[in-house]
Amino acid sequence: MMPDPTWPVAVIGSGDVGSDLITKIRRGGGPLTVAATEGVDTCDIRIVFDTSAANADRDNRAELAHAGARVA
Protein backbone atom coordinates (compact mmCIF):
# COMPACT_ATOMS: atom_id res chain seq x y z
CA MET A 1 0.00 0.00 0.00
CA MET A 2 1.37 3.40 -0.99
CA PRO A 3 1.51 6.09 1.69
CA ASP A 4 -0.94 8.98 1.39
CA PRO A 5 0.79 11.67 -0.71
CA THR A 6 -1.20 14.47 0.93
CA TRP A 7 -0.46 16.26 4.19
CA PRO A 8 -3.63 17.44 5.96
CA VAL A 9 -2.90 20.68 7.80
CA ALA A 10 -4.77 22.97 10.16
CA VAL A 11 -4.49 26.75 10.35
CA ILE A 12 -4.99 28.54 13.66
CA GLY A 13 -5.79 32.22 13.30
CA SER A 14 -8.31 33.78 10.96
CA GLY A 15 -6.50 37.04 10.28
CA ASP A 16 -4.80 38.13 7.07
CA VAL A 17 -1.85 35.74 7.47
CA GLY A 18 -4.03 32.71 8.17
CA SER A 19 -6.45 33.52 5.35
CA ASP A 20 -3.59 34.05 2.90
CA LEU A 21 -1.95 30.77 3.93
CA ILE A 22 -5.22 28.85 3.44
CA THR A 23 -5.64 30.37 -0.03
CA LYS A 24 -2.07 29.54 -1.04
CA ILE A 25 -2.35 25.94 0.17
CA ARG A 26 -5.66 25.42 -1.67
CA ARG A 27 -4.34 26.91 -4.92
CA GLY A 28 -0.82 25.51 -4.65
CA GLY A 29 -1.32 22.06 -6.10
CA GLY A 30 1.19 20.60 -3.66
CA PRO A 31 0.89 17.87 -1.07
CA LEU A 32 -0.64 20.14 1.61
CA THR A 33 -4.42 20.13 2.03
CA VAL A 34 -6.41 22.32 4.42
CA ALA A 35 -8.27 19.88 6.65
CA ALA A 36 -9.23 22.15 9.53
CA THR A 37 -9.14 25.61 10.99
CA GLU A 38 -9.09 26.44 14.68
CA GLY A 39 -11.63 24.78 16.92
CA VAL A 40 -11.80 21.50 14.99
CA ASP A 41 -10.64 18.03 16.05
CA THR A 42 -7.04 17.43 14.96
CA CYS A 43 -6.94 13.63 14.86
CA ASP A 44 -5.93 13.46 11.16
CA ILE A 45 -3.87 16.65 11.06
CA ARG A 46 -0.15 16.27 10.38
CA ILE A 47 0.94 19.93 10.51
CA VAL A 48 -0.55 22.91 12.34
CA PHE A 49 0.32 26.45 11.25
CA ASP A 50 -0.29 28.86 14.12
CA THR A 51 -0.82 32.28 12.54
CA SER A 52 -2.46 33.85 15.58
CA ALA A 53 -1.07 36.99 17.16
CA ALA A 54 2.36 36.78 18.79
CA ASN A 55 0.88 37.50 22.21
CA ALA A 56 -1.94 34.94 21.85
CA ASP A 57 -2.25 32.07 24.32
CA ARG A 58 0.02 29.16 23.32
CA ASP A 59 -1.38 26.56 25.74
CA ASN A 60 -2.79 24.53 22.87
CA ARG A 61 0.67 23.82 21.37
CA ALA A 62 1.41 21.07 23.89
CA GLU A 63 -1.99 19.47 23.28
CA LEU A 64 -1.51 19.55 19.51
CA ALA A 65 2.00 18.11 19.77
CA HIS A 66 0.70 15.38 22.08
CA ALA A 67 -1.88 14.51 19.40
CA GLY A 68 1.00 13.98 16.97
CA ALA A 69 0.71 17.20 14.96
CA ARG A 70 3.75 19.30 14.11
CA VAL A 71 3.19 22.91 15.13
CA ALA A 72 4.81 25.56 12.96
VENGIRA-V372455 format. One record per run of one state. SS is the DSSP state (H for helix, E for strand, C for the rest). FROM is the first residue (numbers start at 1). LEN is the number of residues. If there is no record, write none. Layout:
ss=SS from=FROM len=LEN
ss=SS from=FROM len=LEN
This chain:
ss=C from=1 len=6
ss=E from=7 len=6
ss=C from=13 len=3
ss=H from=16 len=13
ss=C from=29 len=3
ss=E from=32 len=6
ss=C from=38 len=9
ss=E from=47 len=4
ss=C from=51 len=9
ss=H from=60 len=7
ss=C from=67 len=3
ss=E from=70 len=2
ss=C from=72 len=1
